Amino acid sequence: MQNLRYVGKNLFLERISIRSFLKKNKTPFYIYSENQIVSNYKNFVKTFKKTNPLVCFAAKSNSNVNILKILSKQGAGADVVSGGELLKALRAGIKAKKIVFSGVGKTEEELKIAIKKKILLINCESESEAKLVNILAKKLKKKVSIGFRLNPNVDAKTHKNISTGKAENKFGLSIKNFKSFLKGIDKFKNVKLEALSVHIGSQILNHKPYEKMLKVIDKIIRKSNYNFDFIDLGGGMGISYDNKNEKLNYKKYNLAIKKFLKNHKSKIIFEPGRSIVGNTGFLISKIIYIKESGTKNFVILDAAMNDLMRPALYGAKHKILPSKLRNKKFNKTYEFVGPICESTDKFTSLKDFQELKEKEFIIMCDVGAYGMSLSSNYNMRPKPIELLIKGSKIKVIKKRQKHEELI
Ligand code: PLP
């Protein structure tokens, strides 16, 4: 995150000291950098400039309507996975013709919304789904553009819980079913098969699974001799959450796409989420108590797994920074936990962190993707407020929930 830095002992986000937000805002809260969102999006577009893809931001990674608006203004489309996300993307000003709808279990109600709103593509993940789209389209007297999501059986070499392109995963059609379904597609009079889509997983830092995926698609298209207007390559591009600064080799991925396009005249679609918003968000939290217990030193925060689920769900680690630097180090290990009644309500353990005190604040970094969008009301905890910062201006982009709303 380029816009976060210490000036003297104080942590600044863009041009504002974190301590100054703390005077006005109760913790925990999310804060995002608008400049970083825009610059990530522009960089993504620039990276694939020669391919001229349609970039459909994966709304599941962060579905705040104001963030969708920022991306919409930059020309982004959206990849949605529910009727709710679809309606939100439209509300944010994203054009229907730039929206693709993924997901294994779209309901009749959701499909009807997609058909009526005339979105670009419904990416079907089973034969039954395509049949249902055909029936609904017929009833509504429409011809609907669809894609087939292929499960290419490629290991994305990422965490098993965010791998989606292996045969054992529930997503997409198997290669065998894809081929046989393609042969019978003419039976479906009210759909037009325009796209082949894939998405092999998330937080991918190795370009090789993408190369493999493209080879599988290439082979299938050659054999079937079907011309797809769109090839939707999904998202999954990983970011660096630690100091190792590992990066996906975009150059090699780009080369593989260019090679693929030499033989196929299709428009490429991407569905990036994490790579656009991951490093743009921060969760600010207050230390309620510090307690030594047996062998451990717990730092009990006012943020919990309901606010940021990734550590409990995937064992994800987010960098933690103190809002104010202090020279004194704590030479034991701090375990950062939340107040929820679950042992998995734990963020990370850090050794040699600076000495902390109760009522001080810490910042959890790179929580812009799958942070707030995965949050819940578990333990009857209201969801936190979300703020957006641009230069020296801050605005509220989602109010904190009130207890009354939950009762
Ligand atoms: N497209 C689909 C179909 C997905 O399921 C996901 C997330 O898992 C994405 C795109 C976005 O992935 P990422 O945020 O890793 O780019």
Residues whose N, C-alpha, C, O or C-beta is under 5 A from the ligand:
A	BS01	PLP	A58 S61 D79 S102 H199 G201 S202 Q203 G234 G235 G236 M237 E271 P272 G273 R274 S275
